[in-house]
Amino acid sequence: MSAACRAEPRSNRTRSRVALLTAGAAVATLVLSACGSGGTSGGSGNTNFVAGKDGISTVAKGSRVDAPDLSGATVDGRKLDVADYKGKIVVLNVWGSWCPPCRAEAPNFVKVAKDTEAKGVQFVGINTRDSETSLARAFEKEFGVTYPSLYDPTGKLMLRFKKGTLNPQTIPSTLVIDRDGKVAARTLQALSEDKLREMLAPIIAEK
């Protein structure tokens, strides 16, 4: 009987170790994928972007790829298709109400969105990992966010970006889509107001 009592905890410990090893492998794969997505001098493999020391990766105008289909319902229940903004520059920000860096950068996005609207810049959010739209709407109300956000609780929209391109891999992530609907720049970190302006400036300057 005592042996049977000892066997059950050992079995539980084994399962726990397996679960931890599996989770660790998944995290390691994600980290390796993010770290291996491009070098500082133009990337490698199928990549065609330059990862700057400031954390902002960019693609030369002639080498950019089309943004994927980014359409669906917004957090307030409306329909939105990012493709409808073609002809404008789109700043695409992936965020969650539960994410501290997202909360830190939100005021910067609100300010720059207002300042650049007259220059043909449209901000769009992708809200992810929030179980209810009410959480996202409360976030928008708290920070005065007036631009729309697609509701993507399971991250399906993020997976539409092809591997080896400037795809969103973390939360927050920010991408800039140029006037032709092509992905021009990306960062995988929270942005200060200055860094956001720095990321946008060369795309706004393009003719």
Backbone as CSV, one residue per row, in Angstrom:
resi,resn,N_x,N_y,N_z,CA_x,CA_y,CA_z,C_x,C_y,C_z
1,MET,0.835,-1.211,0.000,0.000,0.000,0.000,0.863,1.252,0.000
2,SER,1.938,1.197,0.814,2.805,2.370,0.864,3.474,2.618,-0.468
3,ALA,3.812,1.504,-1.191,4.429,1.662,-2.506,3.471,2.325,-3.470
4,ALA,2.181,1.950,-3.400,1.167,2.538,-4.287,1.007,4.006,-3.975
5,CYS,1.067,4.351,-2.707,0.947,5.763,-2.324,2.109,6.572,-2.867
6,ARG,3.317,5.956,-2.889,4.470,6.659,-3.419,4.417,6.760,-4.936
7,ALA,3.806,5.783,-5.577,3.777,5.744,-7.046,2.968,6.881,-7.625
8,GLU,1.879,7.231,-6.988,1.012,8.277,-7.544,1.707,9.637,-7.587
9,PRO,2.349,10.066,-6.477,3.089,11.334,-6.545,4.198,11.314,-7.578
10,ARG,4.893,10.132,-7.714,5.979,10.048,-8.689,5.433,10.244,-10.100
11,SER,4.240,9.654,-10.346,3.604,9.797,-11.656,3.239,11.244,-11.913
12,ASN,2.707,11.900,-10.882,2.344,13.319,-11.023,3.578,14.171,-11.292
13,ARG,4.695,13.830,-10.566,5.912,14.605,-10.765,6.442,14.431,-12.178
14,THR,6.336,13.203,-12.695,6.805,12.930,-14.057,6.009,13.725,-15.070
15,ARG,4.682,13.717,-14.894,3.823,14.474,-15.820,4.118,15.960,-15.746
16,SER,4.383,16.456,-14.533,4.681,17.877,-14.364,5.976,18.245,-15.068
17,ARG,7.007,17.326,-14.923,8.274,17.598,-15.583,8.127,17.607,-17.099
18,VAL,7.316,16.667,-17.610,7.084,16.615,-19.056,6.393,17.883,-19.527
19,ALA,5.388,18.327,-18.758,4.650,19.542,-19.133,5.580,20.751,-19.141
20,LEU,6.459,20.820,-18.110,7.382,21.951,-18.037,8.378,21.923,-19.193
21,LEU,8.880,20.729,-19.519,9.820,20.613,-20.628,9.170,20.991,-21.950
22,THR,7.913,20.573,-22.123,7.185,20.904,-23.354,6.976,22.404,-23.469
23,ALA,6.556,23.034,-22.354,6.342,24.480,-22.364,7.655,25.211,-22.617
24,GLY,8.733,24.706,-21.996,10.037,25.336,-22.194,10.484,25.265,-23.635
25,ALA,10.229,24.121,-24.271,10.604,23.959,-25.678,9.832,24.920,-26.557
26,ALA,8.547,25.111,-26.235,7.723,26.026,-27.026,8.231,27.454,-26.903
27,VAL,8.588,27.853,-25.675,9.114,29.202,-25.461,10.438,29.377,-26.190
28,ALA,11.305,28.350,-26.101,12.605,28.427,-26.768,12.439,28.567,-28.272
29,THR,11.472,27.834,-28.826,11.209,27.923,-30.262,10.787,29.328,-30.647
30,LEU,9.914,29.951,-29.840,9.456,31.309,-30.115,10.607,32.289,-30.052
31,VAL,11.465,32.149,-29.027,12.601,33.052,-28.878,13.557,32.913,-30.049
32,LEU,13.855,31.669,-30.425,14.766,31.439,-31.536,14.189,31.993,-32.826
33,SER,12.880,31.831,-32.996,12.223,32.339,-34.200,12.349,33.850,-34.276
34,ALA,12.123,34.521,-33.134,12.209,35.975,-33.119,13.637,36.441,-33.339
35,CYS,14.607,35.782,-32.673,16.007,36.194,-32.791,16.573,35.882,-34.168
36,GLY,16.039,34.876,-34.828,16.571,34.468,-36.122,15.839,35.064,-37.295
37,SER,15.034,36.098,-37.062,14.194,36.626,-38.140,14.899,37.641,-39.024
38,GLY,16.126,37.958,-38.713,16.843,38.886,-39.594,18.059,39.458,-38.913
39,GLY,19.067,39.817,-39.684,20.281,40.398,-39.120,20.291,41.898,-39.258
40,THR,21.359,42.506,-38.779,21.447,43.959,-38.819,21.886,44.478,-40.178
41,SER,22.247,43.587,-41.082,22.698,44.049,-42.391,21.851,43.494,-43.519
42,GLY,20.581,43.290,-43.228,19.681,42.896,-44.297,18.980,41.588,-44.081
43,GLY,19.210,40.917,-42.937,18.519,39.680,-42.663,19.193,38.499,-43.333
44,SER,18.554,37.329,-43.206,19.108,36.123,-43.785,17.981,35.251,-44.288
45,GLY,18.303,34.211,-45.030,17.260,33.340,-45.535,16.352,34.091,-46.482
46,ASN,15.044,34.019,-46.198,14.067,34.675,-47.071,13.755,36.105,-46.642
47,THR,14.469,36.618,-45.637,14.168,37.961,-45.160,14.768,39.001,-46.091
48,ASN,14.179,40.191,-46.070,14.683,41.268,-46.923,14.681,42.593,-46.183
49,PHE,14.794,42.518,-44.859,14.716,43.744,-44.078,15.987,43.958,-43.267
50,VAL,16.164,45.199,-42.865,17.316,45.577,-42.051,16.842,45.852,-40.632
51,ALA,17.395,45.140,-39.656,17.045,45.345,-38.261,18.006,46.363,-37.664
52,GLY,17.505,47.532,-37.349,18.343,48.589,-36.809,18.667,48.386,-35.346
53,LYS,19.693,49.063,-34.877,20.090,48.970,-33.471,19.041,49.588,-32.554
54,ASP,18.171,50.409,-33.123,17.109,51.027,-32.328,15.908,50.108,-32.179
55,GLY,16.004,48.872,-32.703,14.896,47.931,-32.586,13.844,48.066,-33.669
56,ILE,14.058,48.978,-34.611,13.115,49.189,-35.707,13.669,48.531,-36.972
57,SER,12.939,47.582,-37.523,13.340,46.912,-38.760,12.626,47.564,-39.934
58,THR,13.342,47.764,-41.027,12.760,48.437,-42.189,13.044,47.651,-43.468
59,VAL,12.217,47.907,-44.473,12.384,47.278,-45.782,12.468,48.377,-46.832
60,ALA,13.418,48.245,-47.751,13.533,49.208,-48.853,12.251,49.178,-49.673
61,LYS,11.893,50.311,-50.235,10.600,50.443,-50.902,10.371,49.389,-51.985
62,GLY,11.391,49.060,-52.760,11.220,48.113,-53.843,11.174,46.656,-53.421
63,SER,11.393,46.380,-52.133,11.463,44.992,-51.660,10.331,44.619,-50.702
64,ARG,9.368,45.482,-50.547,8.298,45.243,-49.581,7.254,44.260,-50.119
65,VAL,6.574,43.592,-49.175,5.511,42.668,-49.550,4.173,43.216,-49.082
66,ASP,3.112,42.782,-49.735,1.772,43.230,-49.374,1.399,42.777,-47.966
67,ALA,0.698,43.633,-47.261,0.144,43.233,-45.974,-0.947,42.184,-46.222
68,PRO,-1.119,41.233,-45.317,-2.164,40.222,-45.505,-3.554,40.807,-45.286
69,ASP,-4.551,39.980,-45.491,-5.928,40.388,-45.214,-6.079,40.658,-43.727
70,LEU,-6.359,41.891,-43.386,-6.564,42.295,-41.996,-7.953,42.913,-41.901
71,SER,-8.922,42.079,-41.777,-10.311,42.539,-41.745,-11.084,41.754,-40.699
72,GLY,-12.169,42.350,-40.240,-13.001,41.678,-39.250,-13.762,42.684,-38.419
73,ALA,-14.211,42.244,-37.259,-14.980,43.108,-36.362,-14.041,43.863,-35.431
74,THR,-14.411,45.093,-35.137,-13.643,45.894,-34.196,-14.131,45.633,-32.775
75,VAL,-13.442,46.194,-31.804,-13.823,45.973,-30.403,-15.182,46.587,-30.085
76,ASP,-15.634,47.526,-30.928,-16.962,48.105,-30.716,-18.003,47.545,-31.683
77,GLY,-17.669,46.403,-32.308,-18.650,45.684,-33.112,-18.823,46.140,-34.540
78,ARG,-17.995,47.044,-35.002,-18.092,47.498,-36.396,-17.217,46.634,-37.297
79,LYS,-17.405,46.769,-38.603,-16.588,46.042,-39.564,-15.444,46.936,-40.034
80,LEU,-14.270,46.333,-40.204,-13.094,47.097,-40.632,-12.227,46.248,-41.541
81,ASP,-11.745,46.853,-42.612,-10.793,46.213,-43.510,-9.649,47.195,-43.722
82,VAL,-8.455,46.832,-43.267,-7.293,47.722,-43.375,-7.007,48.074,-44.831
83,ALA,-7.347,47.183,-45.760,-7.116,47.432,-47.187,-7.862,48.664,-47.683
84,ASP,-8.930,49.031,-46.996,-9.692,50.223,-47.387,-8.898,51.505,-47.174
85,TYR,-7.826,51.435,-46.415,-6.999,52.612,-46.153,-5.857,52.751,-47.160
86,LYS,-5.860,51.955,-48.206,-4.800,52.052,-49.208,-4.752,53.471,-49.757
87,GLY,-3.548,54.014,-49.892,-3.382,55.423,-50.237,-2.993,56.236,-49.024
88,LYS,-3.221,55.652,-47.834,-2.777,56.255,-46.587,-1.669,55.390,-45.991
89,ILE,-0.928,55.952,-45.066,0.036,55.180,-44.276,-0.718,54.645,-43.065
90,VAL,-0.577,53.356,-42.799,-1.280,52.749,-41.671,-0.271,52.316,-40.608
91,VAL,-0.480,52.767,-39.394,0.310,52.314,-38.249,-0.524,51.242,-37.546
92,LEU,-0.012,50.019,-37.552,-0.743,48.877,-37.011,-0.106,48.473,-35.685
93,ASN,-0.860,48.600,-34.613,-0.336,48.322,-33.279,-1.074,47.139,-32.647
94,VAL,-0.315,46.093,-32.301,-0.882,44.912,-31.644,-0.786,45.125,-30.131
95,TRP,-1.916,45.031,-29.451,-1.944,45.353,-28.030,-2.965,44.516,-27.270
96,GLY,-2.841,44.525,-25.959,-3.818,43.900,-25.076,-3.990,44.754,-23.838
97,SER,-5.183,44.785,-23.304,-5.440,45.630,-22.129,-4.670,45.146,-20.901
98,TRP,-4.283,43.876,-20.893,-3.593,43.233,-19.783,-2.075,43.463,-19.828
99,CYS,-1.593,44.094,-20.891,-0.164,44.183,-21.191,0.427,45.506,-20.692
100,PRO,1.286,45.491,-19.645,1.857,46.734,-19.107,2.587,47.597,-20.145
101,PRO,3.438,47.031,-21.038,4.088,47.873,-22.045,3.085,48.532,-22.994
102,CYS,1.967,47.832,-23.259,0.928,48.418,-24.116,0.310,49.639,-23.446
103,ARG,0.118,49.542,-22.147,-0.447,50.660,-21.397,0.548,51.826,-21.366
104,ALA,1.825,51.498,-21.286,2.853,52.547,-21.231,2.932,53.317,-22.539
105,GLU,2.775,52.615,-23.670,2.934,53.284,-24.960,1.639,53.911,-25.489
106,ALA,0.505,53.556,-24.922,-0.782,54.029,-25.438,-0.882,55.552,-25.559
107,PRO,-0.481,56.331,-24.541,-0.564,57.792,-24.676,0.270,58.327,-25.842
108,ASN,1.398,57.673,-26.124,2.252,58.100,-27.240,1.562,57.878,-28.578
109,PHE,0.871,56.764,-28.703,0.157,56.468,-29.940,-1.008,57.435,-30.148
110,VAL,-1.715,57.725,-29.078,-2.839,58.663,-29.170,-2.360,60.032,-29.644
111,LYS,-1.252,60.510,-29.076,-0.730,61.834,-29.430,-0.243,61.872,-30.883
112,VAL,0.552,60.877,-31.277,1.106,60.881,-32.631,0.009,60.650,-33.670
113,ALA,-0.989,59.866,-33.322,-2.110,59.644,-34.246,-2.808,60.959,-34.574
114,LYS,-3.012,61.799,-33.565,-3.656,63.101,-33.788,-2.754,64.029,-34.596
115,ASP,-1.458,63.998,-34.282,-0.515,64.903,-34.936,-0.278,64.571,-36.405
116,THR,-0.428,63.313,-36.776,-0.101,62.892,-38.146,-1.324,62.630,-39.023
117,GLU,-2.491,62.795,-38.478,-3.719,62.530,-39.239,-3.772,63.370,-40.515
118,ALA,-3.382,64.637,-40.405,-3.421,65.536,-41.566,-2.387,65.168,-42.621
119,LYS,-1.424,64.317,-42.259,-0.399,63.878,-43.206,-0.767,62.561,-43.882
120,GLY,-2.012,62.138,-43.674,-2.471,60.909,-44.310,-2.068,59.646,-43.588
121,VAL,-1.943,59.726,-42.266,-1.587,58.560,-41.463,-2.812,58.084,-40.684
122,GLN,-3.102,56.801,-40.781,-4.229,56.194,-40.077,-3.706,55.141,-39.098
123,PHE,-4.069,55.279,-37.842,-3.694,54.291,-36.843,-4.793,53.236,-36.713
124,VAL,-4.388,51.977,-36.590,-5.324,50.869,-36.389,-4.710,49.923,-35.357
125,GLY,-5.502,49.500,-34.404,-5.032,48.538,-33.419,-5.496,47.127,-33.749
126,ILE,-4.764,46.163,-33.229,-5.241,44.778,-33.204,-5.223,44.361,-31.741
127,ASN,-6.400,44.263,-31.157,-6.502,43.871,-29.756,-6.499,42.351,-29.670
128,THR,-5.594,41.794,-28.872,-5.484,40.346,-28.790,-5.352,39.877,-27.347
129,ARG,-5.763,38.637,-27.132,-5.695,37.945,-25.839,-6.617,38.542,-24.781
130,ASP,-7.499,39.436,-25.161,-8.528,39.908,-24.233,-9.762,39.026,-24.403
131,SER,-10.247,38.457,-23.318,-11.350,37.504,-23.391,-12.684,38.168,-23.710
132,GLU,-12.787,39.473,-23.449,-14.030,40.197,-23.713,-13.708,41.556,-24.322
133,THR,-14.573,41.997,-25.228,-14.357,43.307,-25.850,-14.511,44.431,-24.831
134,SER,-15.243,44.181,-23.753,-15.426,45.228,-22.735,-14.085,45.634,-22.126
135,LEU,-13.166,44.699,-22.016,-11.835,45.000,-21.468,-11.079,45.936,-22.404
136,ALA,-11.191,45.664,-23.708,-10.521,46.507,-24.699,-11.148,47.900,-24.740
137,ARG,-12.475,47.950,-24.657,-13.157,49.257,-24.703,-12.809,50.097,-23.474
138,ALA,-12.664,49.440,-22.324,-12.275,50.158,-21.101,-10.864,50.737,-21.253
139,PHE,-9.978,49.989,-21.877,-8.618,50.457,-22.154,-8.673,51.696,-23.052
140,GLU,-9.446,51.622,-24.128,-9.553,52.750,-25.058,-10.118,53.990,-24.367
141,LYS,-11.092,53.784,-23.500,-11.683,54.915,-22.779,-10.674,55.534,-21.823
142,GLU,-9.918,54.691,-21.139,-8.935,55.173,-20.162,-7.863,56.040,-20.805
143,PHE,-7.411,55.632,-22.009,-6.306,56.333,-22.651,-6.745,57.276,-23.770
144,GLY,-8.045,57.388,-23.993,-8.535,58.311,-25.002,-8.239,57.876,-26.420
145,VAL,-8.224,56.568,-26.650,-7.957,56.035,-27.994,-9.200,56.216,-28.859
146,THR,-9.050,56.922,-29.971,-10.194,57.169,-30.852,-10.103,56.406,-32.173
147,TYR,-8.917,55.889,-32.507,-8.788,55.123,-33.746,-9.295,53.689,-33.504
148,PRO,-9.689,52.989,-34.559,-10.305,51.665,-34.392,-9.306,50.563,-34.093
149,SER,-9.806,49.498,-33.474,-8.986,48.312,-33.229,-9.781,47.062,-33.602
150,LEU,-9.171,46.209,-34.416,-9.754,44.911,-34.714,-9.673,44.033,-33.470
151,TYR,-10.709,43.224,-33.265,-10.740,42.332,-32.107,-10.255,40.956,-32.547
152,ASP,-9.121,40.534,-31.997,-8.465,39.291,-32.417,-8.026,38.506,-31.184
153,PRO,-8.973,37.977,-30.405,-8.635,37.371,-29.111,-7.697,36.178,-29.191
154,THR,-7.712,35.433,-30.296,-6.873,34.237,-30.401,-5.629,34.440,-31.263
155,GLY,-5.416,35.639,-31.774,-4.209,35.921,-32.541,-4.226,35.434,-33.981
156,LYS,-5.396,35.185,-34.545,-5.482,34.675,-35.919,-4.950,35.680,-36.941
157,LEU,-5.203,36.948,-36.715,-4.734,37.964,-37.664,-3.212,38.030,-37.694
158,MET,-2.587,37.862,-36.542,-1.126,37.898,-36.474,-0.511,36.762,-37.284
159,LEU,-1.208,35.626,-37.326,-0.681,34.458,-38.037,-0.825,34.573,-39.551
160,ARG,-1.517,35.586,-40.029,-1.683,35.759,-41.471,-0.434,36.348,-42.138
161,PHE,0.458,36.897,-41.333,1.711,37.425,-41.879,2.647,36.263,-42.202
162,LYS,3.272,36.293,-43.348,4.165,35.214,-43.764,5.445,35.220,-42.938
163,LYS,5.952,34.014,-42.662,7.239,33.899,-41.978,8.338,34.460,-42.870
164,GLY,9.348,35.055,-42.249,10.445,35.630,-43.008,10.177,37.047,-43.457
165,THR,8.996,37.561,-43.118,8.669,38.955,-43.433,8.570,39.718,-42.116
166,LEU,8.269,40.981,-42.213,8.082,41.769,-40.993,6.723,41.418,-40.393
167,ASN,6.696,40.403,-39.572,5.448,39.957,-38.960,5.439,40.271,-37.466
168,PRO,4.266,40.512,-36.907,4.181,40.772,-35.466,4.414,39.479,-34.690
169,GLN,5.368,39.490,-33.771,5.722,38.273,-33.042,5.536,38.416,-31.540
170,THR,5.353,39.611,-31.078,5.212,39.844,-29.648,4.064,40.815,-29.407
171,ILE,3.732,40.984,-28.151,2.730,41.972,-27.759,3.402,42.881,-26.735
172,PRO,3.589,44.163,-27.039,3.133,44.842,-28.262,4.080,44.643,-29.450
173,SER,3.519,44.792,-30.624,4.273,44.912,-31.877,3.649,46.061,-32.658
174,THR,4.470,46.754,-33.437,3.959,47.837,-34.269,4.536,47.715,-35.668
175,LEU,3.666,47.818,-36.662,4.081,47.788,-38.060,3.603,49.045,-38.757
176,VAL,4.364,49.481,-39.758,3.939,50.596,-40.601,3.697,50.051,-42.003
177,ILE,2.498,50.270,-42.508,2.127,49.855,-43.861,2.119,51.101,-44.738
178,ASP,2.834,51.042,-45.851,2.974,52.238,-46.686,1.712,52.526,-47.512
179,ARG,1.769,53.568,-48.313,0.601,54.021,-49.077,0.142,53.002,-50.124
180,ASP,1.031,52.070,-50.466,0.687,51.034,-51.446,0.194,49.750,-50.789
181,GLY,0.008,49.785,-49.484,-0.489,48.609,-48.781,0.575,47.572,-48.479
182,LYS,1.849,47.991,-48.483,2.964,47.070,-48.229,3.614,47.365,-46.878
183,VAL,4.107,46.300,-46.244,4.706,46.448,-44.911,6.096,47.058,-45.044
184,ALA,6.293,48.210,-44.423,7.536,48.974,-44.567,8.438,48.913,-43.350
185,ALA,7.874,48.759,-42.174,8.686,48.797,-40.948,7.989,48.045,-39.835
186,ARG,8.800,47.622,-38.852,8.247,46.886,-37.707,9.134,47.066,-36.493
187,THR,8.518,47.059,-35.324,9.259,46.958,-34.076,8.529,45.983,-33.169
188,LEU,9.289,45.282,-32.334,8.719,44.282,-31.425,8.860,44.731,-29.978
189,GLN,8.762,46.040,-29.773,8.898,46.580,-28.428,7.966,47.773,-28.276
190,ALA,7.721,48.142,-27.025,6.926,49.336,-26.765,7.690,50.561,-27.254
191,LEU,6.946,51.559,-27.741,7.569,52.727,-28.352,7.325,53.997,-27.541
192,SER,8.378,54.768,-27.388,8.230,56.117,-26.857,7.663,56.992,-27.972
193,GLU,7.253,58.193,-27.634,6.737,59.108,-28.662,7.808,59.394,-29.709
194,ASP,9.042,59.629,-29.261,10.134,59.943,-30.196,10.426,58.779,-31.132
195,LYS,10.444,57.547,-30.602,10.724,56.381,-31.427,9.610,56.130,-32.443
196,LEU,8.383,56.380,-32.036,7.258,56.216,-32.959,7.360,57.216,-34.103
197,ARG,7.710,58.447,-33.776,7.873,59.470,-34.821,9.046,59.118,-35.739
198,GLU,10.121,58.597,-35.131,11.295,58.188,-35.904,10.938,57.062,-36.880
199,MET,10.105,56.155,-36.438,9.688,55.027,-37.271,8.824,55.485,-38.449
200,LEU,7.999,56.472,-38.189,7.059,56.967,-39.194,7.669,57.932,-40.199
201,ALA,8.598,58.741,-39.754,9.102,59.850,-40.551,9.557,59.479,-41.976
202,PRO,10.378,58.432,-42.149,10.834,58.123,-43.522,9.704,57.632,-44.438
203,ILE,8.694,57.011,-43.856,7.569,56.533,-44.681,6.700,57.699,-45.105
204,ILE,6.507,58.660,-44.201,5.741,59.872,-44.536,6.458,60.650,-45.629
205,ALA,7.793,60.649,-45.598,8.581,61.425,-46.548,8.604,60.823,-47.953
206,GLU,8.207,59.561,-48.078,8.231,58.919,-49.393,7.222,59.538,-50.348
207,LYS,7.586,59.564,-51.606,6.696,60.110,-52.644,6.117,58.986,-53.484
